Each structure stands twice: as C-alpha cells, then as structure tokens.
Amino acid sequence: MAEYGEQRRTPISYAEIPDAMRLAILAAEDSRFYEHFGIDLKGLGRAAFQLASSGEIQTGGSTITMQVAKNFFLTPERTFERKFNEILLSLKIEQELSKEEILELYVNKIYLGQRAYGIQAAANIYYGRDISDLTLAQMATIAGLPKAPSANNPVRNPQRSMERRNWILGRMLSLGYITQDEFNEAVQEPENARYHTADIELSAFYVAEMVRAEMFRLYGDLAYTEGFHVTTTLDSRMQEAADAALRDGLIAYHERHGYHGPEAQIDISGLTAEQQLTQLSGYPLLGNMHPALVTDVQDQSASILLRDGSTAELSWDNIRWARAYRSVNAMGPVPRTASEVLTPGDIIRIVSRDENTWRLTQLPRVQGGLVAMEPDTGAIRALSGGFSFNHNNFNRVNQAWRQPGSTYKPFLYAVALEQGYTAASIVNDSPIVIHDVSLAGEWRPENHSRDFEGPIRLREALYRSKNLVSIRLLRDIGIDTAYPKLLKFGFDAERTPPNLSLSLGAADVTPIQVNTAYAAFANGGYRVVPWFIDEVLVNGQPVMPPEQAGDAFKHTNSRLNHDEPEDFRIIEASTAYIIHDVLADVIRRGTGRRAQALGRSDLAGKTGTTNQQRDAWFTGYNRDLVTTAWIGFDQPAPLGRSEYGGTAALPVWIDFMRVALDGKPESTPPRPEKVVQARIDPTTGLLAYDGQTDSIVEYFTEETVPRRRASTPGQSGNRVLESLFD
C-alpha cells in the first residue's frame, strides 16, 4: 500500500540466501568465515598488505562477525576503544550463535545504499527482483556494496560498481567458488541496475497514512528505521470498490449541478505539439481524472491532447451534460454545441469510460467518505477518506466532524425501547413549540415534509424519519436519562449537546463513529472499536504492540478477544434486533428504497440529511458488514435542494455494497429467544381484535407485548382515542 522511512528492510532466513550470493559475500568480505572464531588474524594481515601495496583494501579487514557486532551494538566512530569492544563482542557472538545465525543477521542488517538494508531489499531496489532471481553478476554487485555503498552504487556510479563486481567475481574464481565459464559469462554482463520503488499492490493512501501516524505515535523515529512490515485489515476488493464508488458518486453529484469551467486556460496559438505537452505536464493525475488540453473544438466534439502525448476525441454524448454551473440550485441552459462548453487552450479533466472513450469531468468541490467494517470485530475492510489523497489528504472518515441528522435517530429509538416503549407505541406527530434556554429561546421544529401524520407508531415514525416524533420521544424519556445511554454508542460528550436538538442529530460525529455505533444493531448490541493494523513484523517476527498501543491494533478492542464479552454490551440483544427490523423497513418501504436494487432481503440502514442539505448520509449493513457513506463540502455549505441522504450518499453505498456483498449469502441477525411476534392493530398499536383483516405483525419482547386489544368497529371512538395516549 505504501512505504515510508529512511531504511528499507525485507528480512530473509539463512535458507533463503542463494548459494552464489553467500559465496559472493564470503569472497568480498570474509572468505575464512567458517574457519575463524570471530577474529581472522590472516584476514587482518591480508588487508594490511593490500593497504600497503595498493593504497586501498579490497577485502574487508573486519570479519563478518565483527561487522555484525559493530552494526548491532556499536557506533561507527573509529577509535581504539570501539575496535577493542568490537573484538570482544565478536568473540561473545561466536560463542552464542551459529555461523548460519550470524550470517543471517549480517545479510539482513548491512547497509547497501539507496536506503536498502539487507540483500533482499537491495535486490528489490536495484533490480526490482527477489534475491533468488538475480544473476551471478548482480549478486556480485550487491556483495560489493558493504565496503562503500555510495562509491560502489550501481545506480550512481555504474563504472566503479562494475570494477568492484568484476574484482569479486575474480576472487570467487580464485577461491574455487565458480567455474571459468561462469566467470566469463558474468563479467560480460552489462550493468542494468536502476532505482525501483516498491510496487503498490493496493491504492489505499488514506489508510496507509493512518498506519504511518499510528506507528510514529508508538515508535517515534524508529518507525522509519527499524524495518517494520505492517499488514492491515483491508480487503483489497472492497477497498477498490470503495474508492470507485465514492469517486463515481462525487462525479455524479457535479454532473447534476453543472460545469464550473476549465481548470486553466492557456494560449496555444503558435505552440508546437511538444510545447503544448510541456504546458500540460504540470497537471498531475488525480484520482481517476486525467488532465487534458483542448486543441480544437468542432460543432459537437472536441480534440484533446493527453499527458502521454496521445490524442483523443470527446464525443457530444460525453460533453452535453456540462450545463454551466450557476449555484447549487441553478444551472445554465442545455448546451447545443461543444463551443458553448469548451475552448481551444482549456485544461480540462477527463475520465475513462472504456478503452476508447473519454468523458469530460471536473475535479470535485464536494467531498465524501466511506468506511466499511465487520460488526463483530471492528476490523476495517475498506476506507476511502476523499476523492484523492494526492489532491487533499484530509481524511473525512476519521477527521471530519459533521452533524449526522437522522442517522442519529435509531440510537434514540433504541434507548426508548429500553425505557418501555415498543415499535408499536403511538406518539403524536403534530406541531410542537419548545421553550428551552439551551436552545436560545423558542424552537418550532418541523418534519422535512412539513406535514403531520397525527398519532403514529414508532416503527413508521423511524423509517419515515419523523422529526417531531423524535423530539417528543426524547422529551418524554428525559435528557438526563437518555444522554448517558446515547454516549455509550461511542460519541464524544464534548461534541454531543445535552438538549432536545440531539433528537434530530445536532451533535458532531465522524463517519467512523456513526459506522461503529451502527455495528451494535448488526452484532446483537455490543460495542466494538474500529481497528486496522492486523500484524506488525520485524525481521519476519511478530512484534507485540506496546502497552500504549491504541485501538488501531486488534488486541485491544474486539469483544471476541475478551473473556467477558458482556462487558461490551451497549443495548440488549432484543433491542438491537427490533431496531434492526425497523431499519430494514427503511429499505423495504422508507427513504432507502433505492437499495432494493441490490436484490437482497438482509439489508437495513438509515438515511440522514442535515439542515439546508449540508450533509448527506447513509449507513446500512447486514450481519457481516456495516458501511457508512457521507457526502458534503469540507466547509459546510448547502448541497442543493434536491440532495438528500437517499440521493447523494445512498447511491455511493449501493455501488460499494454491490461489490462487497457479491457472491456472499444473505446474513441477518438471529432473533433472540425473548423477542416474540404479535398481531396488532396498525392504528392503535394494541393487539388486533378477533378477525381483524388489516392487522400487522410486530416484534416485542415477552414483557412488552400489549395486554389490551383494539376496539372492534362500531365501539366507542373515545375508547380508541384513550388507547393512543396511555
């Protein structure tokens, strides 16, 4: 995913060292390694003779064991005291370790230039291959680096590197390590070393930065020098789907609101094709958007130049969407010709629709985030913190504090169920005036639809997102009672106002907090903490996280890793199940109906939209995966009158879940034993009367099943009215 730091290390075992590599090292550094006891008096004499006769030392004066002692335990200063300590340590090392163990330490610790520590890292950096895949000549080149990693560097000084390589090959021949034919072939091989960066197998820079920050918090500068190899919890298929879904959603938003114009405009008259390309080179690839230069505009098409020097045509079908942006609620007229949209010299952005088709687009001004995790463990499987990390490295998933709107309501309803309400309880959806000094005076909240249903069951009020019902619910429960229970879902007290506005989501949360809180509805009522570092290795060995390790590591948070999982319970299993079933109605018949396109019956979730459509949310899940999508401007501003959780965020969620759940069986939370079904009257929430044809099935806990039956037709209306407000 990424590589950081001053030292690149890829440890290997002794058995993985190729014989030719081992012999090249011995020829270059210590041919009597298997014979001496840590100090080679003959080798020291030979080095002294070389220095006297030629002015330089070709073979190392120190044994491999002495170099291990120096590299692991001593400073590089050249003093008699340090050399004496080096000799003593070498004798001790030879007593404690086998020759194989000493050589393994050496080949993994030695500095070989270009930030490479160890022969495997050097093979990757200089040749882009594993050490076992190198030729004899390439192994000899690496064996020649310890003496002078900069001077003998094959990238910076290939001629001197070849001289050193050929000397080592000659010594291997004289020692009988290789044949004459092998020597002749190796010395004729040209030097083809170049700097190879790490291959990025998965583009997930937001998570990579989270890992880097956590490792630096724990280890400081050692994080960049000790060769830590960190494995994350990400699922690569899900991660790619998350990035694609979010980018497509942001592009779709801007196509709904119009074209802001070119990224820049240059005068191309008189410029050669090469000069035009030079002008374009200053604009990088961002996300999936390529920069392009408009070179000519026809009636209903345009010619463009790409950064790789190729040319292409933009067809009218891929331009015509670009009505001029006026505001989030207004656009200019539909263009009739390409010249109404584009001009020669425009620097624009394009995205690929297929191998031969490009579409006009623009860098998004709106942003978003998406995070998916396992509800049982908290392991993050995908996280996209914005359109492009290179464009803006602000991570909206864990750094953007926004109001959640109606996505907060299920937590309030869960508290209500544990205070004696049921999904069939009746609450009045009617106008209300709140006098609360903490709300700066008189407050007259409304439903988004600005209509009133009158008495309504809690189930329907939640899946239809009735604001006035939520306010009455919180007022009846009481802030003092509800507030601490709401905080148990993982929200910050400093950012959660203890007043009635909380019923409408007037708190500050991050998408990852919302996602984690919803996990409780999927996993039976337990709190989990999101984590993303699965394993840390040094020299191939696992590193136990230090005591100050945070929630990024799996060992600190999953209830499955503890003896007392009930210590992690937020709500009762029965509450979690009933809320889940109500949230399934959001998709079956509420504001999340678009998710039915996935063709699954195991999904539940909730939309959310804040005042003036400043934030659009959707959090949804099945038993195995919970995902949150958020769309909004980094500096809060209206998204537009037509933008809601169900129109802006839900399509992103759908596109992601279509891939994430592909091929996976449906999975719903199991129904707890204490949850029972009963037929009720949909108007009163009471038990259905005998023979009632419009009765519906509702879930209750055993102790909350209604004890009264609804009135049969023709009975006193007063009796029914009384039942509504018992």
Secondary structure, DSSP 8 states (H G I E B T S, - for coil): ----SS-EE----GGGS-HHHHHHHHHHH-TTTTTSSS--HHHHHHHHHHHHHHSS-SS-SS-HHHHHHHHHH--S---HHHHHHHHHHHHHHHHHS-HHHHHHHHHHH-B-STTEESHHHHHHHHHSS-GGG--HHHHHHHHTSTT-TTTT-TTT-HHHHHHHHHHHHHHHHHTTSS-HHHHHHHHTS-----------SS--HHHHHHHHHHHHHHHGGGGGTS--EEEE---HHHHHHHHHHHHHHHHHHHHHH-B---SEE---TT--HHHHHHHHTTS--BTTBEEEEEEEE-SSEEEEEETTS-EEEEEGGGTTT--BEEETTEE----SSGGGT--TTEEEEEEEEETTEEEEE---SSEEEEEEE-TTT-BEEEEE-SS-TTT----HHHH--B--GGGGHHHHHHHHHTTT--TT-EEEES---EEEGGGTEEE----TT----EEEEHHHHHHTT-HHHHHHHHHHH-HHHHHHHHHTTT--GGGS-SSGGGGGT-S-B-HHHHHHHHHHHHHTSB----B-EEEEEETTEE----TT--TTBGGGT-GGGSS-GGGGB-S-HHHHHHHHHHHHHHHHHSTTGGGGGG--SS-EEEEEE-GGG-EEEEEEE-SS-EEEEEEE-SS-----TT--IIIIIHHHHHHHHHHHTTT---------TTEEEEEE-TTT-SB--TT-TT-EEEEEEGGGS-SSB---TTS-HHHHHHHHT-
